[in-house]
Amino acid sequence: MWDGKALSEALNRVLSGLIKADHAIRTVILTDRTGLTLGHVTKFDARPVDVDGLGAIGNAVFCASETQGKHTEIEGNLNLVVSEFDTGVIFTAGINQEAVLCVIAEPSVNIGVVRFTIKQNVKRLGRALREFHADEKEISTQAEDRLLKLLKELEEF
């Protein structure tokens, strides 16, 4: 049974593993599909970043890229968006239909290693989120059943 703390710990373990995949990765952010930050990790020597702002923008970029693919009739799920700048690289990946992962790195990053690591961890993050939501639904159903039972008892009173 998941709780908020257990989910947070599970997500942070995966995010921490991601940030260690390459020396040039500086920040890893996980957001839900509305852009709200679910978790993040940053290396000590990284430039200061607005985690919530970058997560929301990364989410918007990913969603815009999905729409772009649909309008060009490219079929299938969008897996990864890579934005290369003069002074850094941003990787943005979808986690099921529930979340978006942003990895911010220096330009010296090994793109292949990061791409491979993201693919491996997307599955882990997706599994943790799915299990959490399944438990959340089970708890909600149990609470609803309990409430209906209490209402019935109240009506009989």
C-alpha positions in Angstrom: 0.0 0.0 0.0 1.5 3.3 -1.1 1.3 6.6 0.8 2.5 10.0 -0.3 5.8 9.5 1.6 6.5 6.1 0.1 5.7 7.4 -3.4 8.0 10.3 -2.9 10.8 8.1 -1.6 10.4 5.7 -4.6 10.4 8.6 -7.1 13.4 10.2 -5.5 15.4 6.9 -5.7 14.8 6.7 -9.4 15.5 10.4 -10.0 18.7 10.1 -7.9 19.8 7.2 -10.0 19.1 9.2 -13.2 21.2 12.1 -12.1 24.1 9.8 -11.5 24.0 8.3 -15.0 26.3 11.0 -16.5 28.6 13.6 -14.9 27.0 16.3 -17.0 23.4 15.9 -15.8 22.6 18.7 -13.5 18.9 18.6 -12.7 16.1 16.0 -13.1 12.5 17.1 -12.7 9.3 14.9 -12.7 6.0 16.7 -13.3 2.4 15.5 -13.7 0.6 16.3 -17.0 -0.6 19.6 -15.6 3.0 20.7 -15.0 3.0 20.4 -11.2 6.3 19.1 -9.8 6.1 15.6 -8.3 9.8 15.4 -7.5 13.3 16.7 -8.5 17.0 16.3 -7.8 19.8 18.7 -8.5 23.5 18.4 -8.2 25.2 20.6 -5.7 27.3 22.4 -8.3 24.4 23.0 -10.7 23.3 26.5 -11.8 20.3 27.6 -9.8 17.1 26.8 -11.6 13.4 27.4 -11.1 12.4 23.8 -10.8 8.7 24.4 -10.8 8.9 26.8 -13.8 11.2 24.5 -15.8 9.1 21.5 -15.1 6.0 23.2 -16.2 7.7 24.5 -19.4 9.1 21.0 -20.1 5.7 19.6 -19.7 4.3 22.2 -22.2 7.1 21.5 -24.7 6.4 17.8 -24.5 2.7 18.2 -25.0 3.2 20.6 -27.9 5.5 18.1 -29.5 2.8 15.4 -29.1 0.3 17.7 -30.8 2.9 18.4 -33.6 3.2 14.7 -34.2 -0.5 14.2 -34.4 -0.9 17.1 -36.9 1.8 15.5 -39.2 0.1 12.2 -38.9 3.1 10.5 -37.3 1.6 7.5 -35.4 2.5 6.2 -32.0 3.6 7.7 -28.7 6.1 10.4 -28.4 9.0 9.1 -26.3 11.6 11.8 -26.1 12.3 15.4 -27.0 15.9 16.6 -27.0 16.5 20.4 -27.0 20.2 21.2 -27.7 21.5 24.7 -26.8 24.9 26.2 -26.9 25.3 25.8 -23.2 23.2 22.8 -22.4 20.8 20.0 -23.4 17.3 19.3 -22.1 15.7 15.9 -22.5 12.0 15.6 -22.0 10.2 12.2 -21.9 6.7 11.1 -21.3 5.9 8.7 -18.4 2.7 6.9 -19.5 -0.1 9.4 -19.8 0.5 10.6 -16.3 3.8 12.5 -16.1 6.7 14.1 -17.9 10.4 13.8 -17.0 12.9 16.6 -17.7 16.6 16.0 -17.6 18.8 19.2 -17.8 22.5 18.7 -18.6 25.7 20.4 -19.7 26.6 20.3 -23.4 29.3 17.6 -22.7 26.6 15.1 -21.8 26.7 11.7 -23.5 23.4 11.8 -25.3 23.3 8.1 -25.9 23.9 7.2 -22.3 21.2 9.7 -21.1 18.7 8.5 -23.7 19.3 4.8 -22.7 19.0 5.7 -19.0 15.8 7.7 -19.5 14.2 4.7 -21.3 15.1 2.4 -18.5 13.8 4.7 -15.8 10.6 5.7 -17.6 9.4 2.2 -17.0 10.3 2.3 -13.3 8.7 5.7 -12.8 5.6 4.6 -14.7 5.3 1.5 -12.6 5.5 3.5 -9.3 2.9 6.0 -10.5 0.6 3.2 -11.7 0.8 1.3 -8.4 0.3 4.5 -6.4 -2.8 5.4 -8.4 -4.2 1.8 -8.2 -3.8 2.0 -4.4 -5.3 5.4 -4.3 -8.4 4.2 -6.3 -8.7 1.2 -3.9 -8.6 3.5 -0.9 -11.2 5.8 -2.5 -13.5 2.9 -3.3 -13.2 1.6 0.3 -14.0 5.1 1.7 -17.0 5.4 -0.6 -18.3 2.0 0.5 -17.9 3.0 4.1 -19.6 6.3 3.5 -22.6 4.6 1.8 -22.9 2.1 4.6 -22.9 4.9 7.2 -25.5 6.8 5.2 -27.7 3.7 5.0 -27.4 3.3 8.8 -28.3 6.9 9.2 -31.4 6.6 7.0 -32.5 3.5 9.1 -32.1 5.5 12.3 
